[in-house]
């Protein structure tokens, strides 16, 4: 396992090009299972999770080639089982469940793994598929689903679920009749998937709102399509710039996806200028503390929570970070405290009192976004910070140490 070594204290300065969105690419790659012919997907980031979903499709019998673009032909899938050895590495593997069941009438998918940030049960997926007519059993750690042909239905999600909305949207695309998803998730990644599915010949309306209507069709065809920019990667670099007191230009991003973060950073005293496809972030001296509550989109994303907490560790005053989306997503707190942060946990709230500065120390990443928060804190800390277990980082950030190094900071990857 590699480590990231950082000597902090240097402001970020320069330009970073934002990679394609991991969270958009995963369901779009899975959607190839719904088609015959060669799909070509552009702007695919080079990440461990992307390799995992590609390997999973190959295990199912699809022909998968390339890195960017990724080219996939799933016309002759000979297997409808997603095995534990692959699925345990990434929760998003559950995204093959809907397409496999809808197209082949059978899916056997291991219960998923991924970051340990709470239970994140798949019961909402299974309840929705059952409403579409699937017979579902849980056997030996696998979801075993069968249906001769899915039938449209009205489905209400008890809570908005991104992967649940995506999974059922793909399943319903080939179902008989019309499916209505109520209390659907509204994230930009869902809009991206709906656009790709519609290009394939699906009939989907309302993506980006909390009611999505899918009129089932008999078949879908292969397409050429692009993945949207990664709003979480963009936000991470914006927060890192604020943390180090620097100035950064982010190109190839979509500022309209960053509104909640821009609002909070502006409240801290950071200047953020946006255009159609770039964001410029500039520090203006000491930061002011802000309170943050994570919410489903368009609220403040849970995937920024660890990073904004790192930022608040050196802001003036006291901030309260409230996590409402996932339980057990404060595992980075103890590691930030090793760097000198003053944080107290009170249930789903973290009370962060700003300190004059952080001090470098060895720390350990516990999940994907937690690892990003430790990188951000290390960039501002005095002395050397060593971040271990950075395989989490490689699941969601493309060449982060190279991009940061190009902006003038002292960061490098070393083997353990």
C-alpha positions in Angstrom: 0.0 0.0 0.0 1.4 3.4 -1.0 1.6 6.5 1.2 1.2 10.1 0.4 3.9 12.4 2.0 3.2 16.1 2.2 5.2 19.0 3.5 2.6 21.7 4.2 2.6 25.4 4.2 2.6 26.2 0.4 -0.5 27.9 -1.1 -2.0 26.2 -4.2 -1.4 28.2 -7.3 -2.1 27.3 -10.9 -4.6 25.4 -13.0 -6.3 22.0 -12.5 -8.4 20.3 -15.2 -11.3 18.4 -13.6 -11.7 14.8 -14.5 -14.9 13.0 -15.5 -17.3 12.1 -12.7 -16.8 8.7 -11.1 -20.3 8.7 -9.8 -21.7 9.4 -13.3 -19.4 7.0 -15.1 -20.3 4.0 -13.0 -24.0 3.8 -13.9 -23.3 4.9 -17.5 -20.9 2.0 -17.9 -23.5 -0.4 -16.3 -26.1 0.9 -18.7 -24.2 -0.8 -21.6 -25.7 -4.1 -20.3 -29.1 -2.9 -21.7 -27.9 -2.8 -25.3 -26.5 -4.7 -28.2 -23.6 -3.3 -30.2 -20.6 -1.1 -29.3 -21.1 1.7 -26.8 -18.4 4.4 -26.6 -18.2 6.5 -23.4 -15.9 9.5 -23.2 -14.4 11.5 -20.3 -13.9 8.4 -18.2 -11.6 9.0 -15.2 -8.7 6.6 -14.6 -9.7 5.2 -11.2 -9.7 1.9 -9.3 -13.6 2.0 -9.1 -13.8 2.4 -12.9 -11.5 -0.6 -13.3 -13.7 -2.6 -10.9 -16.9 -1.9 -12.9 -15.1 -2.7 -16.1 -13.9 -6.0 -14.7 -17.4 -6.8 -13.5 -18.8 -6.3 -16.9 -16.1 -8.5 -18.4 -17.0 -11.2 -15.8 -20.6 -11.0 -17.0 -19.4 -11.7 -20.6 -19.2 -8.2 -22.0 -16.4 -7.1 -24.3 -14.7 -4.1 -22.7 -11.8 -2.2 -24.1 -10.0 1.1 -23.6 -9.6 3.6 -20.8 -10.8 6.8 -22.2 -12.9 6.3 -24.2 -14.2 3.1 -22.8 -15.8 0.9 -25.5 -18.3 -1.8 -24.4 -20.3 -4.5 -26.2 -22.6 -6.4 -23.9 -24.6 -8.1 -26.7 -23.5 -11.6 -25.7 -23.3 -11.6 -21.9 -23.2 -15.3 -20.9 -23.4 -14.8 -17.2 -25.9 -12.9 -14.9 -23.9 -13.4 -11.7 -21.9 -10.6 -10.1 -19.5 -12.4 -7.8 -18.5 -11.5 -4.2 -14.8 -11.1 -5.0 -15.5 -8.1 -7.3 -18.7 -6.6 -5.7 -17.1 -6.5 -2.2 -14.7 -3.9 -3.4 -17.3 -1.3 -4.5 -20.8 -0.6 -3.5 -21.7 0.7 -6.9 -21.5 -2.8 -8.3 -25.2 -3.1 -7.3 -25.9 -1.0 -10.4 -25.7 -4.1 -12.6 -28.7 -5.6 -10.8 -31.4 -3.6 -12.6 -30.0 -3.9 -16.1 -29.3 -7.7 -15.8 -32.8 -8.4 -14.5 -34.6 -6.2 -17.0 -32.8 -7.6 -20.0 -32.2 -11.2 -19.2 -34.8 -11.9 -16.6 -32.3 -13.1 -14.0 -29.6 -11.5 -11.8 -27.6 -12.9 -9.0 -25.6 -10.1 -7.3 -23.5 -10.3 -4.2 -24.4 -7.9 -1.5 -22.1 -4.9 -2.1 -19.1 -3.5 -0.2 -17.2 -0.2 -0.6 -16.5 2.5 1.9 -17.4 1.7 5.5 -19.5 4.8 6.1 -22.7 3.2 7.4 -25.0 0.4 6.5 -26.4 2.0 3.3 -28.8 -0.9 2.8 -30.0 -1.9 -0.6 -33.6 -2.6 0.6 -34.9 0.4 -1.4 -33.6 -1.2 -4.6 -35.1 -4.5 -3.8 -38.5 -3.1 -2.7 -38.7 -1.1 -6.0 -37.8 -4.1 -8.1 -40.4 -6.2 -6.3 -42.9 -3.5 -7.2 -41.9 -4.0 -10.8 -42.8 -7.7 -10.6 -39.4 -9.3 -9.6 -39.2 -12.3 -7.4 -36.3 -11.7 -5.0 -34.5 -13.9 -2.5 -31.4 -13.3 -0.3 -29.4 -16.5 -0.4 -25.9 -17.0 1.0 -25.0 -13.3 0.8 -26.4 -12.9 -2.7 -29.4 -11.1 -4.1 -31.2 -13.6 -6.4 -33.8 -11.8 -8.6 -36.0 -13.2 -11.4 -38.7 -11.8 -13.6 -40.0 -13.0 -17.0 -40.6 -9.3 -17.8 -40.8 -6.4 -15.5 -44.0 -4.3 -15.4 -44.3 -0.6 -14.9 -45.4 0.7 -11.5 -45.5 3.8 -9.3 -42.6 3.6 -6.7 -42.1 5.9 -3.8 -38.6 6.0 -2.3 -38.8 6.4 1.5 -35.6 8.5 1.2 -33.9 9.8 -1.9 -31.4 7.2 -3.1 -29.0 8.0 -5.9 -28.0 4.4 -6.8 -31.5 3.2 -6.2 -32.9 5.8 -8.6 -30.3 4.9 -11.2 -30.8 1.2 -10.8 -34.6 1.3 -11.1 -34.4 3.9 -13.9 -32.3 1.4 -15.9 -34.6 -1.6 -15.0 -37.7 0.3 -15.9 -36.3 1.4 -19.3 -37.1 -2.1 -20.7 -40.2 -2.8 -18.6 -43.7 -3.1 -19.9 -45.7 0.0 -19.3 -44.9 3.2 -17.4 -42.9 3.6 -14.2 -43.1 6.6 -12.0 -40.4 7.2 -9.4 -41.5 9.5 -6.6 -39.1 11.1 -4.1 -36.4 10.3 -6.6 -32.8 11.6 -6.1 -32.0 14.7 -8.2 -28.2 14.6 -8.5 -26.6 15.8 -11.8 -25.2 12.2 -12.3 -28.8 11.0 -12.6 -29.5 13.6 -15.3 -26.4 12.4 -17.1 -27.6 8.8 -17.0 -31.1 9.7 -18.1 -29.6 11.6 -21.1 -27.5 8.6 -22.1 -30.5 6.2 -21.7 -32.7 8.5 -23.8 -30.0 8.6 -26.5 -30.1 4.8 -26.4 -33.8 5.0 -27.2 -35.4 5.1 -23.7 -38.2 7.4 -22.8 -37.4 9.1 -19.6 -38.8 12.5 -18.3 -38.2 14.4 -15.2 -34.6 13.5 -14.3 -33.3 16.2 -12.1 -36.6 16.5 -10.3 -38.1 14.4 -7.6 -40.6 12.7 -10.0 -39.1 10.7 -12.9 -41.4 9.0 -15.4 -40.1 6.1 -17.5 -42.1 4.7 -20.4 -40.7 1.2 -21.1 -39.5 0.3 -24.6 -38.8 -3.1 -26.2 -35.1 -2.6 -26.8 -32.2 0.0 -26.6 -29.3 0.5 -29.0 -25.6 1.3 -28.5 -24.5 5.0 -28.3 -21.6 7.3 -28.1 -21.8 9.6 -25.0 -19.8 11.6 -22.5 -19.6 11.7 -18.7 -20.1 15.0 -16.9 -17.2 16.6 -14.9 -16.7 15.4 -11.4 -18.2 18.0 -9.0 -16.8 16.3 -6.0 -13.2 16.4 -7.3 -13.7 20.1 -8.3 -15.0 20.9 -4.9 -12.1 19.1 -3.2 -9.6 21.3 -5.0 -11.6 24.4 -4.2 -11.5 23.6 -0.5 -7.8 22.8 -0.7 -7.2 26.2 -2.3 -9.1 27.9 0.5 -7.3 25.8 3.2 -3.8 26.8 1.9 -4.6 30.5 1.2 -4.0 30.1 -2.5 -5.5 30.8 -5.9 -6.6 28.2 -8.4 -8.3 28.0 -11.8 -10.4 24.8 -12.3 -11.1 24.1 -16.0 -13.5 21.6 -17.6 -16.0 21.7 -14.8 -19.7 22.7 -14.5 -20.1 25.5 -12.0 -23.9 25.0 -11.9 -23.2 21.7 -10.0 -21.3 23.5 -7.3 -23.8 26.1 -6.0 -24.0 24.7 -2.5 -20.3 24.7 -2.0 -19.8 28.1 -3.6 -22.3 29.5 -1.2 -20.4 28.1 1.8 -17.0 29.1 0.6 -18.1 32.6 0.0 -19.4 32.8 3.5 -15.9 31.8 4.8 -14.5 34.8 2.9 -13.2 33.1 -0.2 -13.7 34.7 -3.6 -15.2 32.3 -6.2 -15.7 33.5 -9.8 -17.5 31.2 -12.3 -18.1 31.0 -16.0 -19.7 28.4 -18.3 -16.9 25.8 -17.8 -14.4 27.1 -15.2 -14.2 28.2 -11.6 -11.5 30.5 -10.1 -11.0 30.3 -6.4 -9.0 33.0 -4.5 -8.2 33.3 -0.8 -8.6 36.7 0.9 -7.0 36.2 4.3 -8.2 34.5 7.4 -11.3 32.2 7.1 -14.5 32.7 8.9 -16.3 29.6 10.4 -19.6 28.4 8.9 -22.1 25.8 9.9 -22.8 23.0 7.4 -25.6 20.4 7.2 -25.3 17.7 4.6 -28.5 17.1 2.5 -29.5 15.3 -0.7 -28.9 17.4 -3.8 -29.3 20.3 -4.3 -28.2 20.6 -0.7 -24.7 20.5 0.6 -23.3 17.1 -0.5 -22.2 14.5 2.1 -19.2 13.9 -0.1 -17.8 17.3 0.8 -18.4 16.9 4.6 -14.9 15.6 5.5 -13.2 18.2 3.3 -15.2 21.2 4.7 -14.5 19.9 8.2 -10.8 20.0 7.5 -11.2 23.6 6.3 -13.0 24.6 9.5 -10.2 23.3 11.7 -8.2 26.6 11.1 -11.1 29.0 10.5 -11.8 31.8 13.1 -14.6 30.8 15.5 -16.6 27.6 16.0 -18.5 25.7 13.3 -21.0 22.9 13.6 -20.9 20.2 10.9 -24.1 18.1 10.8 -24.2 14.8 8.9 -27.8 13.8 8.0 -27.1 11.5 5.0 -24.9 8.7 6.3 -24.2 7.4 9.8 -20.7 6.6 10.9 -19.2 9.3 8.5 -17.0 11.0 11.1 -14.2 8.5 11.1 -11.8 11.2 9.9 -12.2 13.2 13.1 -9.7 11.3 15.1 -7.1 11.6 12.3 -7.7 15.4 12.0 -7.2 15.7 15.8 -3.8 14.0 15.4 -2.9 17.0 13.3 -4.0 19.3 16.1 -7.6 20.0 15.2 -10.1 20.7 18.0 -13.2 18.7 17.3 -15.9 17.2 19.5 -18.6 14.7 18.3 -22.1 15.1 19.6 -24.3 12.5 17.9 -24.6 13.5 14.2 -22.9 16.8 14.8 -19.2 17.7 14.9 -18.3 20.9 16.8 -15.1 22.3 15.3 -13.2 25.1 17.1 -10.7 26.8 14.8 -7.0 26.6 15.9 -4.2 28.9 14.7 -2.5 26.1 12.8 -2.2 22.3 12.3 0.9 20.2 12.8 2.1 17.4 10.5 1.8 13.8 11.7 1.2 10.3 10.5 -2.5 9.7 9.7 -4.6 6.9 8.2 -7.3 7.2 5.7 -10.6 5.4 6.6 -12.6 6.0 3.4 -12.5 7.8 0.1 -13.6 11.3 1.2 -11.9 11.0 4.6 -8.6 10.5 2.7 -9.2 13.7 0.8 -9.8 15.6 4.0 -6.4 14.4 5.3 -4.6 15.5 2.2 -6.2 19.0 2.5 -5.3 19.3 6.1 -1.7 18.1 5.4 -1.3 20.8 2.7 -1.9 23.4 5.4 -0.1 21.8 8.3 3.3 22.8 9.6 5.9 20.1 8.8 5.4 16.7 7.3 2.2 14.7 7.1 2.2 11.1 6.0 -1.2 9.7 4.9 -1.4 5.9 4.8 -4.0 3.5 3.2 -4.3 5.8 0.2 -5.9 3.0 -1.8 -9.1 4.7 -0.7 -7.9 7.9 -2.5 -7.3 6.0 -5.7 -11.0 4.9 -5.8 -12.2 8.5 -6.5 -9.4 10.9 -7.4 -7.4 10.7 -10.6 -3.7 11.4 -10.1 -4.4 13.8 -7.2 -0.8 14.0 -6.1 0.3 14.9 -9.6 -2.3 17.6 -10.0 -1.5 19.1 -6.6 2.3 19.0 -7.3 1.8 20.9 -10.5 0.2 23.6 -8.4 3.4 24.2 -6.4 2.9 22.1 -3.3 5.3 19.5 -1.9 3.4 16.2 -2.2 4.6 12.8 -3.4 3.6 9.2 -3.4 5.9 6.7 -1.9 5.7 2.9 -1.5 5.2 1.5 2.0 
